[in-house]
Structure formats: C-alpha cells, structure tokens
C-alpha cells in the first residue's frame, strides 16, 4: 500500500513483476480507480513503462470526482471542473495478469497530486485510513463482497436473459456449466479464492463469492472479480450486468458486504456472553453500523436505480434493523454452523449494490463500526419475519424504521451523519453528495423503465 507521498520505486519488487508478466505475454497494463458514482475509470500504458508508472504514475483529471454515472460533469464545493491533474500510482503488490484479456495486466491505483502528497479525495486511501484507525484500536476487519449479475444475449440494449431455468435450479446450472468452470478457473489463476458459484434467483442471474481479506483488499477483489466476470462473459458470447435493476418489478442484484471484526484473541462476533455469542466490542461495532445505515445507503446504494431494487418483501434489506439469519433485515448476523462459529461468524449488510464504489463502502462501514466501539453502543432488540407484514403503527411501536426510499433522502442522511462526514473529510464528503444529488435531480422525473434503461449496462 502506498504512503502519504508518491513512493519511491522498488526495483526488487518491480523487476520480477515485469519479467513474470512479460514471460506471460503481457504487453499493456491497466490502472483502475473508482469514482464516486461507482464507475471504474482506467488509464493504460505499455508494460515496459511499469518502472516509470510506479515512480511517477499516469496523469488523470480530478474532474471524475464529481462525474455522475452517465458522465455528466458537476461542480462541488471543493472539487470538479477542468483544472488540475493527478498521478495514478499502481499498487504493484496487486499487479495481476488478466487471464480472460490476453496481453493485459491490471493493478488498482492510488491517487496523488503532482506535487507529491496523497490526493485528499482518494477513495482507496480513505479505506486504508479506516483500516489504520481500526488497528490503532487493536482491531482488524475482514471483509468480502458477494457478486450477483445477470447474463444477457448481445445485440440489444433490452434485457434478454442468456440462460433460463429456475433460481438455484439445476436446469440453469447445466446451461452455465462451461461458463462457470471457465470463470472459476480464471479467477483462481488470478489469485482469487472462490468460495461458491451458483445460479441465483432473478432472470439469467448468477452469484459468486470470494474469500475475505482486509477491507482495501476486499474492494480491490471486487473490482477485479467484476472485471473478470464481464471479460469471461464476453468470451462466451454474453453480456454481463451488475446493475441493481434490469427489469422494474423484477428481482434485483445486490452486492452484499460480509464482514467480521477481530482483536488479538479472535473473532469478536463469536465466543462472547452476548446474544448469539457476540462480544462487547463486536456488538458495539455492529451497533455503530446499524446506526449509520441511512447514511451508508447513499454510499452503498445511492444511485436512482438502487431504489428500484430496494423494495419490501424482496430480501433487499430495506429496514434499519438486525436479526440472526433474517433476510429482510439490512444487517444480518450469521453465526455459523455449530463448531465453526469462531471463524465463520460474520455480519452481512444486504442493502448495498454494485453501483457503489467498493472502497467507499468498505471504509465507511469500518468508520461507522469504529464509532460504535468508541461509544460502546449496544444493539436494540432483533427482529424476525418480514416487517412489511406489520402495520405502520406496529412497526413504529417496536422501533422498526425504513431506510431511505430515494436518492435525495439518502443524500440528506449522509449530509447529516457527523460520523461519516468526519471520516470522509470535507472534500470527499461533499463530492459524494454532489454526485448523489446531481443524479437525483437528473432522474427525479424519470419512470422506472427509463431509470432501468439508463443504468442497465453501466455496471
């Protein structure tokens, strides 16, 4: 991980990396960043320039900090507009040959200014700061994103499922067998540990999970995994979409975040005297996340299309509640099977989707959790069942509240979060709000069909 200023090149690391990639046929290197609208932006250069890239980076405009998902340039209080330049410095430790894109390699990049310091609104640096803050409190966080995507026939911007069959059904798996095998093999060749792959519920949908890493590594893995899924899909003659809603009123696609919290003794979500084995700091961390969930929606599911997915009784996690294995709760506690709790217990945040910048999601969730630990928060009563089946008064009576139902409401929640405003710092906080409010205004009068069509092939 790069430091606070542009790092000096490390020949001991660069030389073997360059030689290995050259021997594997790599000619071009792609550097990726993710903007505040959740769009992965890239710059590329020949492999022979890798030592220069590692020392001086590639130039990139800071204007993308306030671009909307459909490439409309906005201006925020601090960022946006045509001025300035950044340097994108690749993280050589994550340099990976792209198996499904022969001749190419990929690395995530950190943003620096031309004068040397880290760019104040670098999202990857934000996530790294929260990891460091956790370490200063004696805590480590492990995280991983689930990936849900739909496979479609090419040649049309409408959604025509490439495979049929029931959700989780063997018929659909048979149609996906060769594709799934190629995908898992490719991810493994790229150093990713695949935990499971299966046909999901929605039309043409599949799901894949990879092993947990530190929050920055988990976000890197999310970018690389989705990149690989799209590339493998294209090689099989299909289009892949991670958009949260392809067809209004249909089941959507999430990007749930799983996490666990540890201290020097082990997993704080197991082995304690609290509910379901929660230890005090583990419960406090989850309580902090639960408290900030309305604001976290703006980061993890703040696109106008996100709210086409976030409906009741759809297991999308629209309620600001928690529960053990409760799939209608935004925060789901997974204790693990008897005998596995010490290493398997984790929490899942269900309301997020792939329109989000994964570095912002990982960092913001850690920041929210750490605030809970500092304040020694506790969780309220858990819920069971589907809150949508209760009357509004009954929900109010037991403290069940719905998360924001639209992008403007989510942006307001983020604007009002002191915890996240402090963690993000003014420039990044304002840039995110600029993007979310800009997208909300542009699509405020759009129909669900128009929103779905505008976002269907963006992620």
Secondary structure as UniProt FT lines:
FT   HELIX           11..23
FT   TURN            24..25
FT   STRAND          28..34
FT   TURN            36..37
FT   STRAND          40..46
FT   HELIX           47..49
FT   HELIX           50..56
FT   STRAND          58..60
FT   HELIX           62..66
FT   TURN            69..70
FT   STRAND          86..90
FT   HELIX           92..94
FT   STRAND          96..97
FT   TURN            99..100
FT   TURN            102..103
FT   STRAND          104..113
FT   TURN            114..115
FT   STRAND          117..118
FT   TURN            120..121
FT   HELIX           123..136
FT   TURN            137..138
FT   STRAND          140..153
FT   TURN            167..168
FT   HELIX           170..189
FT   TURN            190..191
FT   STRAND          194..199
FT   TURN            203..204
FT   STRAND          205..210
FT   STRAND          213..214
FT   HELIX           215..235
FT   TURN            236..237
FT   STRAND          238..241
FT   TURN            248..249
FT   STRAND          257..263
FT   TURN            264..265
FT   STRAND          266..267
FT   TURN            268..269
FT   HELIX           275..277
FT   HELIX           280..300
FT   TURN            304..305
FT   HELIX           306..309
FT   TURN            312..315
FT   STRAND          319..324
FT   TURN            327..328
FT   STRAND          329..334
FT   TURN            338..340
FT   HELIX           341..344
FT   STRAND          346..349
FT   TURN            354..355
FT   HELIX           358..375
FT   HELIX           387..389
FT   HELIX           392..397
FT   TURN            398..399
FT   HELIX           407..415
FT   HELIX           418..442
FT   TURN            443..445
FT   HELIX           448..455
FT   TURN            456..458
//
